[in-house]
Amino acid sequence: MDSHRSSDLASVSHESAGAACRVGLALSGGAARSVAHIGVLKAFREAGIPIDALAGTSGGAVIAVLYASGLPIAELERVAVGLRRRDLGKITLSRMGIISIRPLESLLRSLIGEARLEELQPPTAIVATNLVRRARQVFRAGDAIQAVLASSAMPHIYRPVEVDGELYTDGSVVEYLPLSALRAYRPLVRVGVHLLPEEYRSRPRHLGHVVASIVNIIQRANALVSQEEADVLVRPAVAPFSPFELVNGRELIEAGYLAAQRQIPRIRQILDERQRWLGELGPGPHDVTREATPST
């Protein structure tokens, strides 16, 4: 078994052996639309909704790791609103892709340094696509930024990212909405933030749009399966905003915030019901609630 797989399994065993969490939050991909996740986190924080485990794919992986590393919501908002194309990649000559993801790495390291996944709070899982094994990979340990880059490398556009000798591309190819990655944490309530529009009406205008359209078809297919695991789906109204434009940060954050606010009563209801049910069962192996350390 290779090193990153063994560390992943060890991390899962450690999490599963302990008491489980109350709310697990899965953040989908979405390119520039992923900024909407910040609004969701902001709404949950203000409402006192606990986030005891996170999972992220692609753009959702970026937001999940920044949040779990302790970056304040206000700083997340500032970074998102100030993003420019040069922060996300640069044109490069390569047989494997036309854009290098290294500028994004530089930005992330300037924000959180050498953070490791196993040290993040809340615990965070990152989904990527292993191109060597043609399989889904969940990172729960190791260099957090390397895992994020592996999860975010859009196929045909970004060069694949190498981790421990294997190549990875965008996690949304295998799991756009990473709810199954939350299973190891045994959350009482699983919440998914889904950023795919309900329907598409736009005509592709360049190579990036063509690639994105193909990837969207794949994403939509696996998201239909993944969302069945959600107790609550948060669906921000992101359709009016292009996944390639970085000028709508404030509007996307607001869209995420409003969508999350609408679901907060339902999350509270389910959480209260399940905690009450567990309390009626009494202490024992079924007692999966815990007093979580407040996430930052």
C-alpha positions in Angstrom: 0.0 0.0 0.0 1.5 3.4 -0.9 2.1 6.1 1.7 -0.8 8.4 1.0 -3.3 5.6 1.0 -2.0 4.2 4.3 -2.0 7.6 6.0 -5.6 8.1 4.7 -6.8 4.8 6.2 -5.1 5.5 9.5 -6.8 8.9 9.7 -10.2 7.3 8.9 -9.7 4.7 11.6 -8.7 7.4 14.1 -11.8 9.5 13.3 -14.2 6.5 13.3 -12.9 5.2 16.6 -13.9 8.4 18.4 -17.3 10.0 18.9 -18.8 11.3 15.8 -19.8 14.9 14.9 -23.1 16.7 14.8 -23.0 18.4 11.4 -20.9 17.4 8.4 -20.7 19.9 5.5 -19.8 18.9 1.9 -18.7 21.7 -0.4 -19.0 21.0 -4.1 -16.9 22.2 -7.0 -17.9 25.3 -9.0 -14.9 27.2 -10.2 -15.5 30.9 -9.6 -18.9 30.1 -8.2 -17.2 28.3 -5.3 -17.0 31.7 -3.6 -20.6 31.1 -2.6 -19.4 28.6 -0.1 -18.1 31.4 2.0 -21.6 32.9 2.4 -22.8 29.5 3.6 -20.1 29.3 6.2 -20.8 32.8 7.3 -24.6 32.1 7.7 -23.9 28.9 9.7 -21.4 30.8 11.9 -23.9 33.6 12.7 -26.7 31.1 13.4 -24.5 28.9 15.7 -24.8 25.8 13.4 -21.9 23.6 14.3 -19.6 22.4 11.5 -17.8 19.4 13.0 -16.5 17.9 9.7 -15.8 19.2 6.2 -15.4 17.6 2.8 -14.5 19.5 -0.3 -14.1 18.9 -4.1 -12.3 21.3 -6.4 -13.3 24.9 -5.6 -15.0 23.6 -2.5 -11.7 22.0 -1.4 -10.1 25.4 -1.5 -12.7 27.0 0.7 -12.8 24.0 3.1 -9.1 24.0 3.7 -8.8 27.8 4.2 -11.7 27.7 6.6 -10.5 24.7 8.6 -7.0 26.2 8.8 -8.4 29.0 10.9 -8.7 31.8 8.3 -11.5 34.1 9.6 -14.6 34.5 7.5 -13.8 38.2 6.9 -10.4 37.3 5.5 -12.0 34.7 3.3 -14.3 37.3 1.9 -11.4 39.7 1.4 -9.4 37.2 -0.6 -12.4 36.0 -2.7 -13.3 39.6 -3.7 -9.8 40.4 -4.6 -9.0 37.3 -6.7 -7.6 37.9 -10.2 -7.0 35.5 -13.0 -3.2 35.7 -12.4 -3.8 34.3 -8.9 -5.2 31.0 -10.3 -2.8 30.0 -13.0 -0.5 30.9 -15.9 -0.2 29.8 -19.5 2.5 27.1 -19.9 3.7 24.8 -22.6 2.9 21.2 -21.6 1.6 18.1 -23.1 -0.6 17.6 -20.1 -2.4 20.9 -19.9 -2.3 24.6 -20.9 -2.3 26.2 -17.5 0.0 25.7 -14.5 -1.7 25.7 -11.1 1.4 27.0 -9.3 0.2 30.6 -8.9 -2.8 29.2 -6.9 -0.3 27.3 -4.7 1.7 30.5 -4.1 -1.5 32.3 -3.0 -2.6 29.5 -0.7 0.8 29.1 0.9 0.8 32.9 1.6 -2.4 32.4 3.5 -1.9 29.2 5.4 1.7 28.1 5.0 2.5 24.4 5.3 -0.8 23.3 6.9 -1.5 19.6 7.1 -4.9 18.0 6.7 -4.7 15.9 9.8 -4.1 19.1 11.9 -7.1 21.0 10.6 -10.2 21.8 12.7 -12.8 20.7 11.9 -11.4 17.5 10.3 -11.4 17.9 6.6 -11.5 15.4 3.7 -10.5 16.4 0.1 -11.6 14.4 -2.9 -9.5 14.1 -6.1 -9.3 11.9 -9.2 -6.3 9.6 -9.4 -5.4 9.4 -13.1 -3.0 6.5 -12.6 -5.5 4.3 -10.9 -8.5 5.8 -12.6 -10.2 6.1 -9.2 -11.5 8.4 -6.5 -9.0 9.4 -3.9 -9.9 10.9 -0.5 -7.0 12.8 1.2 -7.3 13.1 5.0 -3.7 13.5 5.9 -0.6 15.1 4.3 0.1 18.5 2.8 -3.3 20.3 2.7 -2.4 22.6 -0.2 -1.1 19.7 -2.3 -4.4 17.9 -1.8 -6.3 21.1 -2.7 -4.3 21.5 -5.9 -4.8 17.8 -6.8 -8.6 18.3 -6.3 -8.8 21.6 -8.3 -6.8 20.8 -11.5 -9.6 21.0 -14.1 -8.9 18.3 -16.8 -7.5 19.5 -20.2 -7.0 23.0 -18.8 -4.7 22.6 -15.7 -1.7 20.3 -15.8 -2.4 17.3 -13.5 -0.8 17.6 -10.0 1.7 15.0 -8.8 1.4 13.7 -5.2 3.5 10.8 -4.0 4.4 9.8 -7.5 0.8 9.7 -8.8 -1.1 12.1 -10.9 -4.3 13.8 -9.9 -7.0 15.9 -11.6 -10.2 17.6 -10.6 -12.2 15.7 -7.9 -15.5 16.6 -9.5 -14.9 14.0 -12.2 -15.5 11.3 -9.6 -17.5 13.2 -6.9 -18.8 16.7 -7.5 -20.7 16.8 -4.2 -18.4 14.9 -1.7 -21.0 13.7 0.8 -19.6 10.2 0.9 -16.3 11.5 2.2 -18.1 12.6 5.3 -19.1 9.0 6.3 -15.9 8.4 8.2 -16.9 11.2 10.7 -20.4 9.7 11.3 -22.2 13.1 11.3 -25.7 13.2 12.7 -26.7 15.6 9.9 -25.1 15.7 6.4 -25.4 19.0 4.6 -24.3 19.4 0.9 -23.7 22.7 -0.8 -24.6 22.1 -4.5 -23.4 24.7 -7.0 -24.5 23.2 -10.3 -27.4 25.2 -11.9 -30.7 23.3 -12.3 -30.3 23.7 -16.1 -28.0 25.1 -18.7 -28.9 27.4 -21.6 -25.6 28.9 -22.6 -23.7 28.2 -25.8 -20.0 27.4 -25.4 -17.9 30.2 -26.8 -14.3 29.0 -26.4 -12.2 25.9 -25.5 -12.6 26.6 -21.8 -16.4 26.6 -22.2 -16.3 23.4 -24.2 -14.2 21.6 -21.6 -16.4 23.0 -18.8 -19.5 21.8 -20.6 -18.2 18.2 -20.9 -17.1 18.2 -17.3 -20.5 19.6 -16.2 -22.2 16.6 -17.8 -20.0 14.3 -15.8 -20.5 16.3 -12.6 -24.3 16.4 -13.0 -24.4 12.6 -13.4 -22.3 11.8 -10.3 -24.0 14.6 -8.3 -27.4 13.0 -8.8 -26.0 9.9 -7.0 -24.1 11.8 -4.3 -26.9 14.1 -3.3 -29.0 11.2 -2.2 -26.8 11.0 0.9 -27.7 14.6 2.0 -30.1 15.3 4.8 -30.2 18.9 3.6 -29.1 20.4 0.3 -28.1 24.1 0.1 -28.4 25.4 -3.5 -27.3 29.0 -3.9 -28.7 30.8 -6.9 -25.5 30.9 -8.9 -26.8 30.4 -12.4 -26.6 34.1 -13.3 -22.8 34.1 -12.6 -20.2 32.7 -15.0 -17.9 30.0 -13.5 -15.1 31.8 -15.3 -15.5 35.4 -14.0 -13.9 36.6 -10.8 -15.8 39.9 -10.6 -18.9 38.6 -8.8 -17.4 37.7 -5.4 -19.7 39.8 -3.3 -22.8 38.7 -5.1 -21.8 35.0 -4.9 -21.1 35.3 -1.1 -24.6 36.8 -0.7 -26.2 34.0 -2.8 -24.6 31.4 -0.5 -25.5 33.3 2.6 -29.2 33.6 1.6 -29.5 29.9 0.5 -27.9 28.7 3.8 -30.3 30.9 5.9 -33.3 29.3 4.2 -32.1 25.8 5.3 -31.0 26.6 8.9 -34.4 25.8 10.4 -34.4 22.4 8.7 -30.9 21.6 9.9 -31.8 22.6 13.5 -34.9 20.4 13.3 -33.1 17.3 12.1 -30.2 17.8 14.6 -32.6 18.3 17.5 -34.6 15.2 16.5 -31.6 13.0 16.2 -29.9 14.2 19.3 -33.1 13.6 21.3 -33.5 10.1 19.8 -29.9 9.3 20.9 -30.6 10.7 24.3 -33.6 8.4 24.7 -31.4 5.4 23.8 -29.1 6.2 26.6 -25.3 6.0 26.7 -23.5 3.2 24.9 -21.9 2.4 21.5 -24.7 4.2 19.8 -23.9 7.5 21.5 -22.3 9.4 18.6 -22.7 13.0 19.8 -19.8 15.0 21.2 -19.0 18.4 22.5 -17.1 19.8 19.6 -14.3 22.2 19.8 -15.7 25.4 18.2 -14.3 25.7 14.7 -12.6 28.8 13.7 
